[in-house]
Each structure stands twice: as C-alpha cells, then as structure tokens.
C-alpha cells in the first residue's frame, strides 16, 4: 500500500506542476480506487470487531444498519 500512496502523491505533485497525460489520469483514478477500497475494507473489519459495553458490563456487537 505504501507504493500506491507514494505513486498517488507523485501523480498529484505532477498534476499540480505540469499536468497529467490521459494514461496518467487513468492510472491515478485506478490507484485512488485501490486506496479507497482498501480503506473501506479496513474500516469494515475494524467495525466488525467492535463491541459496545453497557454500564452493567455486558457486551454487544455492533449491528449493520
């Protein structure tokens, strides 16, 4: 994932300074989608392992809405 983030940052810097080609725009969009999907998957995994503890000490797993 570090390589993906580094490449996204490099493309962002290039876009700000000189602009991107059509291929680079496509690569940037693909890398951003990979990053967002990974972020969402990590968040879902964290929430699936989260429990609410009541004042009486009972634990309840978070439910999907």
Helices and strands as residue ranges (DSSP letters): H 2-17, H 22-48, E 51-53, E 59-61
